[in-house]
Amino acid sequence: MFLYPLTPSLEGKALGQNIYDDNGNVLLKKGVILKRPYIKKLLKMGYFEVYIQDELSEGVDDTPLLKEKTKKRAVLTIKKIMQDYESRARIQYQDVCSIVSNIVDELMDQNCRVISLQGLKAYDSYTFYHSINVCALAVMLARWCYYTKDKLVELGMGALLHDLGKQKIPREILNKRDKLSDEEWEYIKKHTDEGYEAIRKVPQLSSICAHIAYQHHERIDGKGYPRGLQGDEILGQARVVSIADAFDAITSQRPYRDKLLPYKAVEIMEKSMGTQFDEELLEVFLNSIAVYPNGSVVELENDLMGIVLKQNTSNNRKPRVKIIGQKVSDTIVLLEPYELDLDSQELSIKRAWERYELDRLMKRVI
Ligand SMILES: [Fe+2]
């Protein structure tokens, strides 16, 4: 399945994943053929991307990082936490602890060293899935750094709540397409203090959780906010969350900018090694995250075009691919599909493509 921008052109296509409403009920089931009124309703509800089933993605390993049931529970929990916070009620520790323990258990069951976030995106509105993605990514990164289970749960709780303070920022500022004024920017920066104060009020949550929210926009070079802390002055857990937060933000569609493919996010983040991000942690992260997640369209150095089927645990830049054609100037010559394990080949991936770029070129197949 592929993640597509939600537009009327998807009419007649089959959904690749269940779609849920805000209360966690199934709105449209996987396999349902999209009709124009469904698309209209989804757009109205704020969805902007959906997974679509298609022939090209046959054979792609689409095992999700988290079970459907867990994602659904996580969305409902984070929604309740945000409502409690907005209505000035205290956040319930039990809500946070139970879902994060559940997420950590599932992630610890995964043996894989290379992880893809596929299946988590487009699940619900940005606020909800961003919190869950950052929690899952931060926990995986900390796991690769040998954190104990208790420490993973503590980190996961801080990661899930890291942007809680954003609930206080008016949507018009958060989703503004134009450049923010200095005043608006100062307003956004306050979400770190707001989150810190809210988490501190929950006695069972450790000060580490509160400091993750407080420090997740600090930078190693001291140019971050709110306090301009440097290097080791920044809590290790906050350095982990800042990497997870940046990666998910760069690869997510936002009203004011287009999302970038993971390989581009990796290139961007590599440039900030040791300035924005902790060098050692970033190295572990960039060597372990799927640079070309399952289902990606990739162009190899020799112009062969393929779809990523499965990750190789030994090398996160050399997955197993299904070759579908060859690029010849601005056309694609279709080939009888065959599998290629790049890990055992000299051949590397030149770049990944957006799916719509392939669709455009496929119209001119030979
Ligand atoms: Fe933030």
Residues whose N, C-alpha, C, O or C-beta is under 5 A from the ligand:
A	BS01	LIG	H162 D163
